[in-house]
Amino acid sequence: MPAWDPSEAEQVTSDEQLREVVEPPHQEIAEKVVSGIDRVSRRFIERSRLFFVATAGEDARIDVSPRGDTARSVVVFDDGKTLAYAERPGNRRMDGLHNLLRNPQVGMLFLIPGVNHVLRVNGTATIVRSAPFMADLALKGVPPALAVVVNVEELFVHCGRALLKSGVWRPGTWPEDEQPGVMALFESQQALKHRV
């Protein structure tokens, strides 16, 4: 693939240009967003052991991180407006947490293996280091040192077309050749820093 040349592409720079290509959604799709957590969505969230969290820093740089546990990693509060997730030890960069300190906006994408639709949540977040609910997020009896509380402003189901087409849940579609391991990726990325 040759290098990207912006002069060779017709770029889209306005909402009007987007709508020249993509028709507006049906009314029921356009208006599907709710501002709380309904009973069925709560069940979906609580059964999701894998979710992704998107944050943005004050410089508008985006970070997306996967979160997952063998134990319960999210609690949904009875107010129907709030959830919290455990912040488990990882690489200690804390990109998302640093972003939340400067910009509390957060986006979340919840998945359940084998289910071909996802649940999206947008809201504002607060980082906490102690709270009564921390015990509910314990892993092997140890509560997390930090958790993130999210005030849910938008929640909606997202169709699973991408999951269906990618075949992500079907083992027969998985690559048969060996994939790069963590160390191979890390070393290759570090070598890029040293190129002249």
C-alpha positions as CSV (number, residue, x, y, z in Angstrom):
1,M,0.0,0.0,0.0
2,P,1.6,3.3,-1.0
3,A,1.8,6.2,1.5
4,W,-1.4,8.2,2.2
5,D,-1.7,11.2,0.0
6,P,-4.6,13.5,1.1
7,S,-4.6,15.3,-2.3
8,E,-5.7,12.1,-3.9
9,A,-8.9,11.7,-1.7
10,E,-12.2,13.5,-1.7
11,Q,-12.5,14.4,2.0
12,V,-15.8,14.9,3.9
13,T,-15.7,18.1,5.9
14,S,-19.4,18.8,6.8
15,D,-22.6,17.2,8.1
16,E,-24.2,18.0,4.8
17,Q,-21.5,16.1,2.9
18,L,-22.0,13.1,5.2
19,R,-25.8,13.1,4.5
20,E,-25.1,13.1,0.8
21,V,-23.6,9.6,1.3
22,V,-25.6,8.2,4.2
23,E,-29.4,8.8,4.6
24,P,-30.8,9.9,8.0
25,P,-31.7,7.0,10.3
26,H,-35.3,5.9,10.9
27,Q,-36.9,7.9,13.6
28,E,-37.0,5.0,16.1
29,I,-33.2,4.6,15.7
30,A,-32.5,8.3,15.9
31,E,-34.5,8.5,19.1
32,K,-33.3,5.3,20.8
33,V,-31.0,6.9,23.3
34,V,-32.3,6.9,27.0
35,S,-30.8,8.8,29.9
36,G,-30.8,6.0,32.5
37,I,-30.3,2.3,33.0
38,D,-33.4,0.1,32.4
39,R,-33.9,-3.3,34.0
40,V,-32.8,-5.4,31.0
41,S,-29.8,-3.1,30.3
42,R,-28.8,-3.5,33.9
43,R,-28.8,-7.3,33.5
44,F,-26.7,-7.0,30.3
45,I,-24.1,-4.7,32.0
46,E,-23.8,-6.9,35.1
47,R,-23.2,-10.0,32.9
48,S,-20.7,-8.3,30.7
49,R,-17.2,-9.3,31.8
50,L,-15.6,-7.4,28.9
51,F,-16.1,-3.7,28.2
52,F,-14.2,-0.9,26.7
53,V,-13.8,2.6,28.2
54,A,-13.0,5.7,26.1
55,T,-11.8,8.9,27.6
56,A,-10.4,12.2,26.2
57,G,-7.8,14.4,27.7
58,E,-7.9,18.2,27.8
59,D,-5.9,18.2,24.5
60,A,-8.7,16.1,22.9
61,R,-6.5,13.0,22.5
62,I,-8.5,9.9,22.9
63,D,-7.7,6.7,24.9
64,V,-9.7,3.5,24.6
65,S,-8.9,0.7,27.1
66,P,-10.4,-2.8,27.5
67,R,-11.6,-3.8,31.0
68,G,-12.4,-7.3,32.0
69,D,-12.5,-9.7,35.0
70,T,-13.3,-13.2,36.0
71,A,-15.3,-11.6,38.9
72,R,-17.9,-8.9,38.8
73,S,-16.2,-5.7,37.4
74,V,-19.3,-3.4,37.3
75,V,-22.0,-2.5,39.8
76,V,-25.2,-0.8,38.8
77,F,-26.8,1.4,41.5
78,D,-30.5,1.2,42.2
79,D,-31.0,4.8,41.2
80,G,-31.0,3.7,37.6
81,K,-28.6,6.5,36.7
82,T,-25.2,5.3,38.0
83,L,-22.7,2.5,37.6
84,A,-19.2,1.9,38.8
85,Y,-16.3,-0.2,37.6
86,A,-13.2,-1.4,39.3
87,E,-9.9,0.0,38.2
88,R,-7.6,-3.0,38.4
89,P,-3.7,-2.9,38.5
90,G,-2.2,-3.0,35.0
91,N,0.7,-1.3,33.4
92,R,0.4,1.7,35.7
93,R,0.3,4.3,32.9
94,M,-3.3,5.3,33.9
95,D,-3.9,7.1,30.6
96,G,-7.7,7.0,31.1
97,L,-7.6,8.1,34.7
98,H,-5.4,11.0,33.9
99,N,-7.8,12.0,31.2
100,L,-10.8,11.7,33.6
101,L,-9.1,14.1,36.1
102,R,-9.1,16.7,33.3
103,N,-12.2,15.8,31.3
104,P,-14.9,13.7,33.0
105,Q,-16.6,12.6,29.8
106,V,-16.5,8.8,29.3
107,G,-17.9,6.4,26.7
108,M,-18.3,2.7,27.4
109,L,-19.0,-0.3,25.2
110,F,-20.2,-3.5,26.9
111,L,-19.9,-7.0,25.3
112,I,-21.0,-10.5,26.2
113,P,-19.2,-13.3,24.5
114,G,-21.4,-15.0,21.9
115,V,-23.9,-12.1,21.9
116,N,-24.0,-10.2,18.6
117,H,-25.1,-6.8,19.9
118,V,-23.4,-4.4,22.3
119,L,-24.6,-1.8,24.8
120,R,-23.2,1.7,24.7
121,V,-23.1,4.1,27.6
122,N,-21.9,7.7,27.7
123,G,-21.7,9.9,30.8
124,T,-19.5,11.7,33.2
125,A,-17.1,10.0,35.6
126,T,-15.6,10.4,39.0
127,I,-12.6,8.5,40.4
128,V,-13.0,7.2,44.0
129,R,-10.5,5.5,46.3
130,S,-13.0,4.4,48.9
131,A,-16.7,3.9,49.0
132,P,-19.1,1.3,50.5
133,F,-19.6,-0.5,47.1
134,M,-15.9,-1.3,46.7
135,A,-16.4,-4.6,48.5
136,D,-18.9,-5.6,45.7
137,L,-16.0,-5.2,43.2
138,A,-13.5,-7.4,45.1
139,L,-11.4,-9.8,43.2
140,K,-10.2,-12.8,45.2
141,G,-11.5,-11.0,48.3
142,V,-9.5,-7.9,47.7
143,P,-11.4,-4.7,46.8
144,P,-9.9,-2.4,44.2
145,A,-7.8,0.5,45.3
146,L,-9.6,2.7,42.8
147,A,-13.0,2.7,41.1
148,V,-14.7,4.9,38.5
149,V,-18.3,6.0,39.1
150,V,-20.2,6.9,35.9
151,N,-23.3,9.1,35.9
152,V,-25.1,7.6,32.8
153,E,-26.3,10.4,30.5
154,E,-26.9,8.2,27.4
155,L,-27.5,4.5,27.0
156,F,-28.6,2.5,23.9
157,V,-28.3,-0.9,22.3
158,H,-26.0,-1.0,19.2
159,C,-26.7,-3.5,16.5
160,G,-24.2,-6.3,16.1
161,R,-23.5,-6.0,12.4
162,A,-19.7,-5.6,13.0
163,L,-19.6,-8.6,15.3
164,L,-21.6,-10.7,12.9
165,K,-19.5,-9.8,9.9
166,S,-16.2,-10.2,11.6
167,G,-17.1,-13.6,13.0
168,V,-15.4,-12.7,16.3
169,W,-17.3,-15.3,18.3
170,R,-17.0,-18.1,15.7
171,P,-13.7,-20.0,16.2
172,G,-13.8,-21.2,12.6
173,T,-13.1,-17.6,11.5
174,W,-10.1,-17.1,13.8
175,P,-6.7,-16.8,12.1
176,E,-4.9,-20.1,11.9
177,D,-1.4,-18.7,11.7
178,E,0.5,-17.6,14.8
179,Q,-0.3,-14.0,15.9
180,P,2.3,-11.6,17.2
181,G,2.8,-11.9,21.0
182,V,3.0,-9.0,23.4
183,M,6.8,-8.9,23.5
184,A,7.1,-9.1,19.7
185,L,4.6,-6.1,19.4
186,F,6.4,-4.2,22.1
187,E,9.9,-4.7,20.7
188,S,8.8,-3.8,17.2
189,Q,7.1,-0.6,18.5
190,Q,10.3,0.3,20.4
191,A,12.4,-0.2,17.3
192,L,10.3,2.4,15.5
193,K,11.4,5.0,18.0
194,H,15.1,4.4,17.0
195,R,14.6,4.7,13.2
196,V,16.3,7.7,11.6
